[in-house]
Amino acid sequence: MHKCGTSNCPRPIGISKKFRNVKLMVLAGEASGDLHAAGLIHRLKELLPETHFFGMGGPKMEDEGVELNYHIQDLSLIGFTEPLRKLPFFRRVMKEMIELLEKKKPDLVILVDYPGFNLRFARQVKKRGIPLVYYICPQVWAWAGWRIKKIARLVDRAIVVFPFEKDLYHRVKLRADFVGHPLIEVIGKEPKGEAFRQLIGVENGEEVLGLFPGSRKEEVKRILPLMLEACRLLSKKVKVRPFLALSPNIPPDLARSLVKGYEVEILKGRNYELMAGSSLVLVASGTATIEATILGTPMVIVYRLSSLSWLLGRLLVRLPYIGMVNILAGKPLAPELIQKRADPEHIAYEAWRLLKDEPRRREMREGLLKVKKVLGGPGAYFRAAQIVAEVLEDGGKG
């Protein structure tokens, strides 16, 4: 069995001996992209020692020694309209990234999600004949299926984290590999939820409620007040103890200003412990829904965009659900409260229904376990690193 933890790694390890002084350009634009790019880079350093990494990303990539020209705190946006207001800034970033591409002439470029910027940058990479790998392909199948063909024209290899994506890309003649979802590896051995509950001193009959309002400032400002007011309403019926999971991207001062007047405790750096120890979590649609799925924690999905972004989304998105857990389950496993329905009364009601109905929560946990199984096993970063090494060896022709 290989180091990746499976018997079917893309190619035997040892490929690193063929490469010295490799230059890899990596572009991630959000917190989840930074996390997964860093995990991939960590494994690539094992396969390809003496590699120089540069590009744009966040603190986790920086910790792995990546030379960053732009930081994700300047790049993270939500919705369809917010990027329009920052067009001059993004044009400047694009110009500087193209100049960096020409100056450093990387042996390979790795794009991580972030489609609005990365798909445009991919055209520049293609023009220069540089091998290009897309890791964690953007979910264009949800809102712009035609862009799958565009990705196929620009990318040499796709690395996907949901099993159904592989077939979508194969249909347009792009070689795509399903490596498993890296969060299986990131979360690792399940945090001890009961130990966490003991640590924070949960009283008998007290329900721990985890609040996960997102990782972007605008997102948190829009969603957290709804969650907080829902907790206040819920506390009239159930003895709840809410905790706010604070993303590293959210300034503590902003969080403190938003929770002022509410009985909620702020936690930083203990997201998985909180999620594992919660009776229920309120989550913004996104990465947190997959994390809760892996940990088997019942959830209510809450999301709200600006009115214009929502209208544009309604025109573009063709899926019946917004939460990836429900998309993978093929049914509304977790309640979704979106836009107008994402009001404190609805949120409190759905949370109350789940908290008072243990059989329903147990049924949800069983459904979450089934979804978790389709996400693959540990070793996703290593399998992805081997694919990158293959593309380097083949010069993008594999």
C-alpha positions as CSV (number, residue, x, y, z in Angstrom):
1,M,0.0,0.0,0.0
2,H,1.3,3.4,-0.9
3,K,1.9,6.4,1.3
4,C,-1.4,8.0,0.2
5,G,-3.2,5.3,2.1
6,T,-4.6,3.4,-0.8
7,S,-3.4,0.7,-3.2
8,N,-4.3,2.7,-6.4
9,C,-2.2,5.8,-6.3
10,P,-1.9,7.4,-9.8
11,R,1.8,6.5,-10.1
12,P,4.5,5.0,-7.8
13,I,6.3,7.5,-5.5
14,G,9.9,8.2,-6.2
15,I,9.2,10.6,-9.0
16,S,10.9,13.4,-7.0
17,K,14.3,12.2,-8.0
18,K,13.7,13.5,-11.6
19,F,13.1,17.1,-10.5
20,R,15.3,19.8,-9.0
21,N,14.6,23.5,-8.7
22,V,11.0,23.2,-9.8
23,K,8.9,26.4,-9.9
24,L,5.2,26.1,-9.2
25,M,2.7,28.9,-9.3
26,V,-0.3,28.4,-7.1
27,L,-3.4,30.6,-7.0
28,A,-6.1,30.4,-4.3
29,G,-8.5,33.2,-3.5
30,E,-10.5,32.1,-0.4
31,A,-10.0,30.6,3.0
32,S,-11.0,27.0,1.9
33,G,-8.7,27.3,-1.2
34,D,-5.8,28.5,1.0
35,L,-6.4,25.5,3.3
36,H,-6.4,22.9,0.5
37,A,-3.7,24.5,-1.5
38,A,-1.5,24.4,1.6
39,G,-2.3,20.7,2.2
40,L,-1.4,19.9,-1.4
41,I,1.8,21.9,-1.2
42,H,2.8,20.1,2.0
43,R,2.6,16.8,0.1
44,L,4.3,18.2,-3.0
45,K,7.3,19.2,-1.0
46,E,7.7,15.5,0.0
47,L,7.6,14.4,-3.7
48,L,9.4,17.4,-5.2
49,P,12.0,18.7,-2.8
50,E,13.8,22.0,-3.7
51,T,10.6,23.3,-5.3
52,H,9.8,27.1,-5.2
53,F,6.2,28.0,-4.7
54,F,4.8,31.4,-5.4
55,G,1.4,33.0,-6.3
56,M,-1.5,34.2,-4.2
57,G,-3.3,32.7,-1.2
58,G,-3.5,33.0,2.6
59,P,-1.8,32.3,5.9
60,K,-1.7,28.5,5.6
61,M,0.0,28.7,2.2
62,E,2.4,31.2,3.8
63,D,3.2,28.7,6.6
64,E,4.2,26.2,3.9
65,G,6.7,28.7,2.6
66,V,4.8,30.0,-0.4
67,E,5.9,33.4,-1.6
68,L,2.6,35.4,-1.8
69,N,2.1,38.4,-4.0
70,Y,-1.6,38.8,-2.9
71,H,-3.4,37.7,0.3
72,I,-6.9,36.2,0.4
73,Q,-8.1,38.8,2.9
74,D,-8.1,41.2,-0.1
75,L,-9.7,38.7,-2.5
76,S,-12.6,37.0,-0.8
77,L,-16.0,38.1,-2.2
78,I,-19.5,36.7,-2.2
79,G,-22.4,36.8,-4.6
80,F,-22.6,37.9,-8.2
81,T,-22.5,41.7,-7.8
82,E,-19.7,42.4,-5.3
83,P,-16.9,41.6,-7.7
84,L,-18.3,44.2,-10.1
85,R,-17.7,46.9,-7.5
86,K,-14.0,45.9,-7.3
87,L,-13.3,45.5,-11.0
88,P,-10.4,48.0,-11.0
89,F,-8.7,46.2,-8.1
90,F,-9.1,42.8,-9.8
91,R,-7.8,44.1,-13.1
92,R,-4.7,45.3,-11.2
93,V,-4.3,41.9,-9.5
94,M,-4.7,40.1,-12.9
95,K,-2.1,42.4,-14.5
96,E,0.4,41.8,-11.7
97,M,-0.2,38.0,-11.8
98,I,0.4,37.9,-15.5
99,E,3.6,39.9,-15.1
100,L,4.7,37.4,-12.4
101,L,3.9,34.5,-14.7
102,E,6.1,36.0,-17.4
103,K,8.9,36.9,-15.1
104,K,9.2,33.7,-13.2
105,K,8.1,31.3,-16.0
106,P,6.8,28.5,-13.7
107,D,7.1,24.8,-14.7
108,L,3.5,24.4,-13.9
109,V,0.5,26.4,-12.6
110,I,-2.0,25.1,-10.1
111,L,-5.4,26.8,-9.8
112,V,-7.5,26.2,-6.7
113,D,-11.3,26.9,-7.0
114,Y,-12.0,30.7,-7.2
115,P,-13.4,30.6,-10.7
116,G,-14.1,34.2,-11.4
117,F,-10.4,35.0,-11.3
118,N,-8.8,31.7,-12.0
119,L,-10.6,30.9,-15.2
120,R,-9.6,34.2,-16.7
121,F,-6.0,33.6,-15.6
122,A,-6.1,30.1,-17.1
123,R,-6.4,31.7,-20.6
124,Q,-3.1,33.5,-20.0
125,V,-1.4,30.3,-18.8
126,K,-2.7,28.5,-21.9
127,K,-1.4,31.2,-24.3
128,R,2.1,30.7,-22.9
129,G,2.0,26.9,-23.2
130,I,2.6,26.3,-19.5
131,P,1.1,23.0,-18.0
132,L,-2.0,23.8,-16.0
133,V,-3.7,21.7,-13.2
134,Y,-7.0,22.7,-11.7
135,Y,-7.3,21.4,-8.2
136,I,-10.8,21.5,-6.6
137,C,-12.5,22.5,-9.8
138,P,-15.1,25.2,-9.4
139,Q,-18.7,24.1,-9.2
140,V,-19.6,25.6,-12.6
141,W,-21.9,22.7,-13.2
142,A,-24.3,24.3,-10.6
143,W,-24.7,27.7,-12.3
144,A,-22.9,27.8,-15.7
145,G,-22.6,24.3,-17.2
146,W,-21.3,25.7,-20.4
147,R,-18.1,26.7,-18.6
148,I,-17.2,23.0,-18.2
149,K,-16.3,23.0,-21.9
150,K,-14.2,26.2,-21.3
151,I,-12.3,24.5,-18.5
152,A,-11.6,21.5,-20.8
153,R,-10.1,23.8,-23.4
154,L,-7.8,25.5,-20.9
155,V,-6.8,22.9,-18.4
156,D,-4.4,19.9,-18.8
157,R,-5.7,17.9,-15.9
158,A,-8.6,18.4,-13.4
159,I,-8.5,17.1,-9.8
160,V,-12.0,16.9,-8.4
161,V,-13.3,16.2,-4.8
162,F,-16.8,15.0,-5.5
163,P,-17.3,11.7,-7.3
164,F,-19.9,12.8,-9.9
165,E,-17.6,15.6,-11.2
166,K,-15.2,13.1,-12.8
167,D,-17.9,12.0,-15.3
168,L,-18.9,15.6,-16.1
169,Y,-15.4,16.4,-17.2
170,H,-14.8,13.1,-19.0
171,R,-17.8,13.9,-21.2
172,V,-16.0,17.0,-22.5
173,K,-12.7,15.0,-23.0
174,L,-10.8,16.4,-20.0
175,R,-8.9,14.0,-17.9
176,A,-10.2,14.3,-14.4
177,D,-9.3,12.4,-11.3
178,F,-11.5,12.0,-8.2
179,V,-9.0,11.9,-5.3
180,G,-11.5,12.1,-2.4
181,H,-12.4,15.1,-0.3
182,P,-9.4,16.6,1.5
183,L,-11.6,17.6,4.5
184,I,-11.7,13.9,5.4
185,E,-8.0,14.2,6.0
186,V,-8.0,17.7,7.5
187,I,-10.6,16.7,10.2
188,G,-8.8,13.4,10.7
189,K,-9.6,11.4,13.7
190,E,-13.0,12.6,14.9
191,P,-12.7,15.3,17.6
192,K,-14.1,14.2,21.0
193,G,-17.4,16.0,21.2
194,E,-18.2,14.7,24.7
195,A,-14.8,15.8,26.0
196,F,-15.4,19.3,24.6
197,R,-18.8,19.4,26.3
198,Q,-17.2,18.5,29.6
199,L,-14.5,21.1,29.0
200,I,-17.0,23.9,28.6
201,G,-19.1,22.6,31.5
202,V,-22.4,21.8,29.8
203,E,-25.2,21.5,32.3
204,N,-27.9,18.8,32.3
205,G,-30.5,19.5,29.7
206,E,-28.4,22.2,28.0
207,E,-28.2,22.1,24.2
208,V,-24.9,23.3,22.6
209,L,-25.6,25.3,19.5
210,G,-22.7,26.0,17.1
211,L,-22.9,29.1,14.9
212,F,-20.9,28.9,11.6
213,P,-21.9,32.1,9.7
214,G,-19.1,31.9,7.0
215,S,-15.5,33.0,6.4
216,R,-16.1,36.3,4.6
217,K,-16.8,39.6,6.3
218,E,-19.8,40.6,4.2
219,E,-21.2,37.1,4.6
220,V,-20.9,37.2,8.4
221,K,-22.4,40.7,8.6
222,R,-25.4,39.5,6.7
223,I,-25.9,36.0,8.3
224,L,-24.7,36.2,11.9
225,P,-27.3,38.7,13.1
226,L,-30.1,36.3,11.8
227,M,-28.5,33.4,13.7
228,L,-28.1,35.4,16.9
229,E,-31.7,36.6,16.9
230,A,-32.8,33.0,16.2
231,C,-30.9,31.9,19.3
232,R,-32.6,34.5,21.4
233,L,-36.0,33.2,20.2
234,L,-35.0,29.6,20.6
235,S,-33.9,30.2,24.2
236,K,-37.5,30.9,25.1
237,K,-38.3,27.3,24.4
238,V,-35.1,25.3,24.9
239,K,-32.2,25.7,27.2
240,V,-29.5,26.5,24.6
241,R,-25.9,27.6,24.9
242,P,-24.7,29.1,21.7
243,F,-21.1,29.4,20.5
244,L,-19.8,31.4,17.6
245,A,-17.1,29.7,15.5
246,L,-14.9,32.6,14.4
247,S,-13.1,32.2,11.1
248,P,-9.5,33.5,11.0
249,N,-10.5,35.9,8.3
250,I,-13.0,37.7,10.5
251,P,-11.6,40.5,12.7
252,P,-12.4,39.8,16.4
253,D,-13.6,43.5,16.7
254,L,-16.2,42.9,14.1
255,A,-17.4,39.7,15.8
256,R,-17.6,41.4,19.2
257,S,-19.6,44.2,17.7
258,L,-22.1,41.8,16.1
259,V,-22.7,39.7,19.2
260,K,-23.0,42.7,21.5
261,G,-26.2,42.3,23.5
262,Y,-26.5,38.5,22.9
263,E,-25.5,35.7,25.2
264,V,-23.0,33.9,22.9
265,E,-19.5,32.8,23.5
266,I,-16.9,33.3,20.8
267,L,-14.5,30.5,20.0
268,K,-11.5,30.7,17.7
269,G,-9.4,27.8,16.4
270,R,-11.7,25.1,17.9
271,N,-14.2,24.8,15.1
272,Y,-14.2,21.0,14.8
273,E,-14.4,20.4,18.5
274,L,-17.4,22.8,18.7
275,M,-19.0,21.1,15.7
276,A,-18.5,17.6,17.1
277,G,-19.8,18.7,20.5
278,S,-22.8,20.6,19.3
279,S,-26.4,19.2,19.5
280,L,-27.0,21.2,16.3
281,V,-25.2,23.7,14.2
282,L,-26.5,26.6,12.1
283,V,-24.2,26.9,9.1
284,A,-23.8,29.2,6.1
285,S,-23.9,27.2,2.9
286,G,-20.4,26.2,2.0
287,T,-17.5,24.3,3.4
288,A,-19.1,24.0,6.9
289,T,-21.9,21.8,5.5
290,I,-19.3,19.3,4.4
291,E,-17.4,19.5,7.7
292,A,-20.7,18.9,9.6
293,T,-21.4,16.0,7.3
294,I,-18.0,14.4,8.1
295,L,-18.6,14.9,11.8
296,G,-22.2,13.7,11.6
297,T,-23.6,16.8,13.3
298,P,-27.2,17.7,12.5
299,M,-27.5,21.1,10.8
300,V,-29.7,23.8,9.6
301,I,-28.4,25.6,6.5
302,V,-28.8,29.4,6.5
303,Y,-27.9,31.7,3.6
304,R,-28.7,35.2,2.4
305,L,-27.3,37.2,-0.5
306,S,-27.9,40.8,-1.6
307,S,-31.2,41.1,-3.5
308,L,-29.5,41.6,-6.9
309,S,-27.1,38.7,-6.4
310,W,-30.0,36.5,-5.4
311,L,-32.0,37.4,-8.6
312,L,-29.0,36.7,-10.8
313,G,-28.4,33.5,-9.0
314,R,-32.0,32.4,-9.6
315,L,-31.5,33.0,-13.3
316,L,-28.2,31.0,-13.4
317,V,-28.4,28.2,-10.8
318,R,-30.3,25.1,-12.0
319,L,-30.0,22.9,-8.9
320,P,-32.8,22.2,-6.4
321,Y,-30.6,22.6,-3.4
322,I,-27.9,25.1,-2.3
323,G,-26.2,22.9,0.4
324,M,-23.6,20.4,-1.0
325,V,-24.8,17.8,1.6
326,N,-28.2,17.9,0.0
327,I,-26.9,17.8,-3.5
328,L,-24.8,14.7,-2.7
329,A,-27.7,13.1,-0.8
330,G,-30.1,13.9,-3.7
331,K,-32.7,15.0,-1.2
332,P,-33.3,17.7,1.5
333,L,-31.3,15.9,4.2
334,A,-30.7,19.2,6.1
335,P,-33.2,22.1,6.1
336,E,-32.3,25.0,3.9
337,L,-33.4,28.5,4.8
338,I,-32.5,30.8,1.9
339,Q,-33.0,34.5,1.3
340,K,-36.5,35.6,2.7
341,R,-36.9,32.3,4.5
342,A,-33.6,32.9,6.3
343,D,-35.3,35.0,9.0
344,P,-34.9,34.5,12.8
345,E,-38.4,32.9,13.2
346,H,-37.9,30.2,10.6
347,I,-34.3,29.5,11.8
348,A,-35.5,29.2,15.4
349,Y,-38.4,27.0,14.4
350,E,-36.3,24.5,12.3
351,A,-33.7,24.3,15.1
352,W,-36.4,23.7,17.7
353,R,-37.9,20.9,15.6
354,L,-34.6,19.2,15.4
355,L,-33.7,19.7,19.0
356,K,-37.0,18.3,20.3
357,D,-37.0,15.3,17.9
358,E,-34.1,12.9,18.7
359,P,-35.3,10.2,16.2
360,R,-35.2,12.8,13.5
361,R,-31.7,13.9,14.5
362,R,-30.7,10.2,14.5
363,E,-32.1,9.8,11.0
364,M,-30.2,12.8,9.8
365,R,-27.0,11.5,11.3
366,E,-27.5,8.2,9.4
367,G,-28.0,10.1,6.2
368,L,-24.9,12.2,6.8
369,L,-22.9,9.0,7.3
370,K,-24.0,7.8,3.9
371,V,-22.9,11.0,2.3
372,K,-19.6,10.9,4.1
373,K,-18.9,7.5,2.5
374,V,-19.0,8.9,-1.0
375,L,-16.4,11.5,-0.2
376,G,-13.6,8.9,-0.2
377,G,-11.0,8.1,2.4
378,P,-7.9,9.8,3.8
379,G,-4.9,10.6,1.5
380,A,-6.6,13.1,-0.9
381,Y,-3.7,15.6,-0.7
382,F,-1.1,12.9,-1.5
383,R,-3.1,11.5,-4.4
384,A,-3.5,15.0,-5.8
385,A,0.3,15.7,-5.4
386,Q,1.1,12.6,-7.4
387,I,-1.2,13.8,-10.2
388,V,0.6,17.2,-10.2
389,A,4.0,15.3,-10.4
390,E,2.7,13.2,-13.3
391,V,1.7,16.3,-15.2
392,L,5.1,17.8,-14.6
393,E,6.7,14.6,-15.9
394,D,4.5,14.5,-19.0
395,G,4.7,18.2,-19.7
396,G,1.0,18.5,-19.6
397,K,0.4,15.8,-22.2
398,G,-0.6,13.0,-19.9
